[in-house]
């Protein structure tokens, strides 16, 4: 149970940890060649999917929820393992086009990116460990990413937990397309 007695937030905290574990376990045997393989069509390379998820969680939790500076712009500036940051949905003229181009262009140093991911996960866990259940109902404007006004509970469920599992499935499929076992179980 969270320090303030919040039971729902503590349950969500466990779900976030589970999503992180599943994503990291699926990525465990990914090497640089696999991470940068560009699949046919418009699917994201593994490295781009991973980088997108990590930077999104960082922006949501450290930036939007806490109202602070995301780690990629603060303590981990220049240490994310990404050759370049993803496009900013708030300032991009054509976010989908810019994101698609970024996914094919970005290069990931897996060791550095995994270290950055662990810092993001720790920041998320620290936030959730003290967040009262009432915070789940706080609204935020996510119009810049096409989601309108949503609650923190909605965002945690869909853009943190669900997002992790969605990219985990993509990564598992892309590993399979490269002749590797997708999920670790």
C-alpha positions in Angstrom: 0.0 0.0 0.0 1.2 3.5 -0.8 2.4 5.7 2.1 -0.9 7.5 2.2 -3.0 4.3 2.2 -3.9 4.5 -1.5 -4.9 1.1 -2.7 -5.8 1.7 -6.3 -2.5 3.6 -7.0 -0.6 0.8 -5.4 -2.3 -1.7 -7.7 -1.5 0.5 -10.7 2.1 0.7 -9.5 2.3 -3.1 -9.6 0.8 -3.2 -13.1 3.4 -0.6 -14.3 6.2 -2.7 -12.8 4.8 -5.8 -14.6 4.7 -3.9 -17.9 8.3 -2.8 -17.4 9.4 -6.3 -16.6 7.7 -7.8 -19.6 9.2 -5.2 -22.0 12.7 -5.5 -20.6 12.5 -9.4 -20.6 11.3 -9.3 -24.2 14.2 -7.0 -25.2 16.9 -9.0 -23.2 18.4 -10.7 -26.2 18.0 -7.9 -28.7 21.3 -6.9 -30.3 22.2 -3.8 -32.3 21.5 -5.4 -35.7 18.0 -6.5 -34.5 17.3 -3.2 -32.9 18.0 -1.3 -36.1 16.5 -3.7 -38.7 13.9 -1.8 -40.7 10.9 -4.1 -41.3 9.0 -3.8 -44.5 6.0 -1.4 -44.5 5.6 1.2 -41.8 6.3 -0.9 -38.7 8.8 0.6 -36.3 12.2 -0.9 -35.9 12.7 -2.4 -32.4 15.1 0.3 -31.2 12.7 3.1 -32.3 9.7 1.4 -30.6 11.7 1.0 -27.3 13.0 4.6 -27.5 9.6 5.9 -28.2 8.1 4.1 -25.2 10.8 5.2 -22.8 10.8 8.8 -23.8 7.0 8.9 -23.8 6.8 7.5 -20.2 9.5 10.0 -19.1 7.6 12.9 -20.7 4.3 11.9 -19.2 5.5 11.1 -15.7 8.3 13.5 -15.0 7.0 16.3 -17.4 3.3 16.3 -17.4 2.2 14.5 -14.2 4.9 16.0 -11.9 5.2 19.3 -13.8 9.0 18.9 -13.9 11.7 18.3 -16.5 11.8 14.9 -18.2 15.0 13.0 -17.5 16.0 13.2 -21.2 16.1 17.0 -20.8 17.6 17.0 -17.3 19.7 14.4 -15.5 20.0 12.2 -18.6 20.4 14.9 -21.2 22.9 13.4 -23.7 22.8 10.1 -21.9 19.7 8.5 -23.3 21.5 6.3 -25.9 19.4 7.9 -28.7 21.1 9.6 -31.7 18.3 12.2 -31.6 15.2 12.9 -29.6 11.8 12.0 -31.1 9.7 14.8 -32.6 7.8 16.9 -30.1 4.1 16.3 -30.7 3.3 19.8 -29.3 5.4 21.6 -31.9 5.6 19.3 -34.9 3.7 20.5 -38.0 3.2 16.9 -39.2 3.9 14.7 -36.2 3.0 11.4 -37.8 5.3 12.1 -40.8 8.1 13.4 -38.6 7.7 10.5 -36.2 7.8 8.0 -39.1 11.0 9.5 -40.5 12.5 9.6 -37.0 11.8 5.9 -36.5 13.8 5.0 -39.6 16.6 7.4 -38.8 17.2 7.1 -35.1 20.1 5.0 -33.8 20.0 3.4 -30.4 23.0 2.6 -28.1 21.2 -0.3 -26.3 23.4 -0.2 -23.2 22.8 3.5 -22.6 19.2 3.4 -23.6 18.6 0.5 -21.1 20.3 2.5 -18.3 18.1 5.5 -19.2 15.0 3.2 -19.2 15.9 2.0 -15.7 16.1 5.7 -14.5 12.7 6.4 -16.1 11.2 3.3 -14.4 12.6 4.4 -11.1 11.2 7.9 -11.5 7.8 6.5 -12.3 7.9 4.1 -9.4 8.9 6.9 -7.0 6.1 9.1 -8.3 3.5 6.3 -7.9 4.8 5.3 -4.5 3.5 8.5 -3.0 0.7 9.4 -5.3 -2.7 9.5 -3.6 -5.7 7.7 -5.3 -7.3 11.2 -5.7 -4.6 12.1 -8.2 -5.9 9.5 -10.6 -8.9 11.8 -11.3 -6.8 14.9 -12.2 -7.5 16.0 -15.7 -4.9 17.0 -18.3 -5.1 18.3 -21.8 -3.6 15.8 -24.3 -5.0 17.3 -27.4 -1.6 17.7 -28.9 -1.4 13.9 -29.2 -5.0 13.5 -30.3 -6.4 12.3 -26.9 -8.3 15.4 -25.8 -8.7 15.9 -22.0 -8.1 12.8 -20.0 -7.4 11.8 -16.4 -4.1 10.7 -15.0 -5.7 7.3 -14.4 -6.6 7.0 -18.0 -3.1 8.0 -19.1 -1.5 5.5 -16.7 -3.7 2.8 -18.0 -3.4 3.5 -21.7 -0.3 5.5 -22.3 2.0 3.8 -19.8 0.8 0.3 -19.1 -1.1 -0.4 -22.3 1.6 1.4 -24.4 4.3 -0.8 -22.9 2.4 -4.0 -23.7 1.5 -2.8 -27.3 5.2 -2.1 -28.1 6.2 -5.3 -26.4 4.0 -7.2 -28.8 5.4 -5.3 -31.8 9.0 -6.1 -30.6 8.2 -9.8 -30.1 6.7 -9.9 -33.6 9.8 -8.1 -35.1 12.1 -10.5 -33.2 10.1 -13.4 -34.7 10.4 -11.9 -38.2 14.2 -12.0 -37.7 14.1 -15.7 -36.6 14.3 -15.1 -32.9 11.9 -16.1 -30.1 9.7 -13.1 -29.4 8.5 -13.3 -25.8 10.7 -14.6 -23.1 8.1 -17.1 -21.8 
